[in-house]
Amino acid sequence: MSILNLFSLEGKNAIVIGACGGLGKGIATGLAEAGASVFVAGRKKEKCDHAASSIAEDTGGTAYGLPVDITIQDSIDEMIAKAEERAGKIHILVNSAGINIRKPALQYSRQDWDTVQDIQLKGSFFTCQAAARHMIKNSIPGRIINIASVNSKIVARPDIVSYVSAKAGIMQMTKALAAEWAQYGILVNAIAPGFFETELTKVLFEDKTIKQKMLSHIPQKRFGNPDQDLAGMAVYLSSDAASYITGQTIYIDGGYTII
């Protein structure tokens, strides 16, 4: 087989949660360009449909909107059922839904903590579980990609205690699921982005002092671009080219975590 063919996702179906914008949309676009049919999943149906239409137009590929609330088990199960009904088999899941609440740890309420954890960690686990059940039932050597963070590894910044706890949890959860599900041919990995400007990080980029401090710590002296810097890794981890990689967290951060 040609080395280039190993990277093709032709005939594969992918669900990307949180693909209506930001990092998730960049990943979904890359998967579609590589040949996958992509389900753009998120809370608001109209946003999912709009993003799917945009991805299909930009790539010439196939994309569908698929509403889901990953904090509700019935909604996760319905998402898998609808994707299965339309596409038959789901080969790839990407967990890219994100939320953050920025405030000092002493001011964090139980609700603040749970709101972040329910989407970043708990919701990610139960979508992994639902996708894995589908893959095992249908004997699919699936691919699951979770979105971790540089905060999974480095000393955490202030005011985001629940977020960094969840992201560290994503890294360990990815390892645990990879170890359990390798027997079924399901590979589970995580991508850990550095600093990318999205709605979630907009507040950091609006502060010139913080922005410059972040940039000064990046050896490549630039911030990340979802389409350019994340999509390729997502395609790779979803493809046959990465068939001997599982349980890994791969940092895409311009060198931030090495210094």
Buried (B, 14 or more C-beta within 10 A) or exposed (E): EEEEEEBBBEEBBBBBBBBBBBBBBBBBBBBBBBBBBBBBBBBEEEBBBBBBBBBBEEBEBBBBBBBBBBBEBEBBBBBBEBBBEEBEBBBBBBBBBBBBBEBEEEEBEEEBBEBBBBBBBBBBBBBBEBBBEBBBEEEBEBBBBBBBBBBBBBEBBEBBBBBBBBBBBBBEBBBEBBEEBEEBBBBBBBBBBBBBBBEBBEEBBEEEEEBEEBBEBBEEEEBBEBBEBBBBBBBBBBBEBBEEBBBBBBBBBBEBBEE
